[in-house]
């Protein structure tokens, strides 16, 4: 799944490059590292949401949809962080995926003035690396806990 999603991300970038013209592609190896670490961390978040689904059943789908929408805004996927109002920027700084977006964008652009926006690139790469390594472990652990609880209570067959 990680390889497939990573390949789709790269193909998407190539297609956008063909449509829009030359995209900034300054530090491809570091950007690839950031992409892989971000995807690993995101899969860990997926495991955590799967655990939440076992706990909350159908309610978790609503929470996941709201979280996905909130992440699209707070992680500034489609716009720079500086356009976020200060309260939202404060929340964005608590989300590791924000640093993934900022580091990836800044790395590919070659660190123009004002980028990265959230922290120095070394700090962002550290956060992204820890996110990519820790979140799959945490997410898998949460899922195992929820699955074991569901087996013990007999609710696994319900959902």
Phi, psi and omega per residue, in radians:
X1 nan -0.721 3.129
X2 -1.082 -0.789 -3.133
X3 -1.132 -0.766 -3.133
X4 -1.088 -0.818 3.138
X5 -1.128 -0.722 3.096
X6 -1.089 -0.746 3.115
X7 -1.116 -0.715 3.102
X8 -1.114 -0.634 3.101
X9 -1.120 -0.757 -3.139
X10 -1.171 -0.776 3.110
X11 -1.083 -0.714 3.093
X12 -1.034 -0.741 3.114
X13 -1.120 -0.698 3.121
X14 -1.140 -0.727 3.127
X15 -1.122 -0.784 3.104
X16 -1.082 -0.626 3.084
X17 -1.099 -0.690 3.101
X18 -1.174 -0.661 -3.101
X19 -1.324 -0.817 -3.004
X20 -1.667 -0.153 -3.046
X21 1.756 -2.919 -3.081
X22 -1.111 2.150 3.032
X23 -1.601 2.639 3.082
X24 -1.128 2.296 -3.073
X25 -2.542 1.045 -2.956
X26 -1.373 -0.783 -3.048
X27 -2.203 1.248 -2.976
X28 -1.095 -0.625 -3.110
X29 -1.219 -0.770 3.092
X30 -1.147 -0.692 3.103
X31 -1.092 -0.673 3.107
X32 -1.125 -0.718 3.082
X33 -1.054 -0.817 -3.136
X34 -1.082 -0.721 3.122
X35 -1.083 -0.828 -3.127
X36 -1.118 -0.787 3.118
X37 -1.085 -0.697 3.125
X38 -1.143 -0.736 3.118
X39 -1.127 -0.728 3.088
X40 -1.044 -0.798 3.110
X41 -1.101 -0.688 3.138
X42 -1.149 -0.667 3.070
X43 -1.113 -0.637 3.068
X44 -1.096 -0.689 3.054
X45 -1.088 -0.669 3.094
X46 -1.076 -0.715 3.084
X47 -1.083 -0.715 3.137
X48 -1.121 -0.700 3.099
X49 -1.201 -0.549 3.045
X50 -1.117 -0.691 3.072
X51 -1.103 -0.735 3.113
X52 -1.072 -0.640 3.119
X53 -1.127 -0.685 3.102
X54 -1.154 -0.554 3.140
X55 -1.377 -0.792 -2.982
X56 -1.809 -0.119 -3.125
X57 1.065 -2.273 -3.037
X58 -1.104 -0.470 3.136
X59 -1.080 -0.525 -3.105
X60 -1.114 -0.528 3.123
X61 -1.091 -0.712 3.105
X62 -1.146 -0.763 3.120
X63 -1.092 -0.738 3.137
X64 -1.112 -0.718 3.124
X65 -1.129 -0.741 3.099
X66 -1.144 -0.709 3.123
X67 -1.136 -0.707 3.125
X68 -1.070 -0.780 3.114
X69 -1.107 -0.763 3.135
X70 -1.106 -0.723 3.124
X71 -1.119 -0.652 3.131
X72 -1.092 -0.628 3.134
X73 -1.393 -0.932 -3.009
X74 -1.214 -0.509 -3.141
X75 -1.550 0.034 3.017
X76 0.891 0.851 -3.139
X77 -1.100 -0.580 -2.981
X78 -1.997 0.129 -3.115
X79 -2.779 2.843 3.126
X80 -1.247 2.706 -3.121
X81 -1.132 -0.525 -3.046
X82 -1.124 -0.251 3.113
X83 -1.469 -0.183 3.095
X84 -1.262 2.407 3.021
X85 -1.080 2.663 -3.040
X86 -0.917 -0.754 3.120
X87 -1.077 -0.681 3.125
X88 -1.246 -0.617 3.096
X89 -1.120 -0.651 3.086
X90 -1.082 -0.764 3.096
X91 -1.137 -0.742 -3.135
X92 -1.019 -0.611 -3.134
X93 -1.178 -0.290 3.108
X94 -1.566 -0.094 -3.097
X95 -1.795 2.019 -3.130
X96 -1.003 -0.565 -3.139
X97 -1.105 -0.455 3.061
X98 -1.064 -0.730 3.131
X99 -1.198 -0.555 3.057
X100 -1.092 -0.835 -3.137
X101 -1.092 -0.816 -3.098
X102 -1.137 -0.779 -3.133
X103 -1.147 -0.748 -3.131
X104 -1.103 -0.860 -3.130
X105 -1.086 -0.818 -3.104
X106 -1.137 -0.698 -3.134
X107 -1.130 -0.786 3.138
X108 -1.182 -0.529 3.134
X109 -1.439 -0.121 3.132
X110 1.414 0.427 3.086
X111 0.998 1.034 3.066
X112 -1.151 2.914 3.135
X113 -0.949 2.320 -3.137
X114 1.618 -0.069 3.141
X115 -2.168 2.464 -0.056
X116 -1.193 2.767 -3.014
X117 -1.581 -0.527 -2.988
X118 -1.580 -0.651 -3.092
X119 -2.816 2.916 3.039
X120 -1.016 2.618 -3.037
X121 -1.022 -0.596 3.125
X122 -1.106 -0.710 3.115
X123 -1.158 -0.784 -3.138
X124 -1.080 -0.744 3.122
X125 -1.120 -0.657 3.069
X126 -1.078 -0.803 3.134
X127 -1.103 -0.777 -3.127
X128 -1.115 -0.701 3.134
X129 -1.130 -0.816 3.117
X130 -1.099 -0.733 3.097
X131 -1.030 -0.804 -3.112
X132 -1.180 -0.545 3.138
X133 -1.522 -0.712 -3.014
X134 -1.473 -0.671 -3.006
X135 -1.137 -0.675 3.065
X136 -1.091 -0.646 3.120
X137 -1.181 -0.817 3.129
X138 -1.104 -0.804 -3.136
X139 -1.085 -0.755 3.119
X140 -1.137 -0.681 3.109
X141 -1.115 -0.782 3.109
X142 -1.067 -0.717 3.132
X143 -1.117 -0.777 3.121
X144 -1.061 -0.699 3.116
X145 -1.097 -0.799 -3.139
X146 -1.155 -0.697 3.128
X147 -1.136 -0.778 3.111
X148 -1.080 -0.721 3.098
X149 -1.096 -0.756 -3.133
X150 -1.145 -0.646 3.091
X151 -1.150 -0.755 -3.111
X152 -1.136 -0.665 -3.082
X153 -1.555 -0.143 -3.140
X154 1.428 0.166 -3.086
X155 -1.551 -0.088 -3.126
X156 -1.111 -0.641 -3.132
X157 -1.249 -0.335 -3.122
X158 -1.308 -0.492 -3.016
X159 -2.320 nan nan
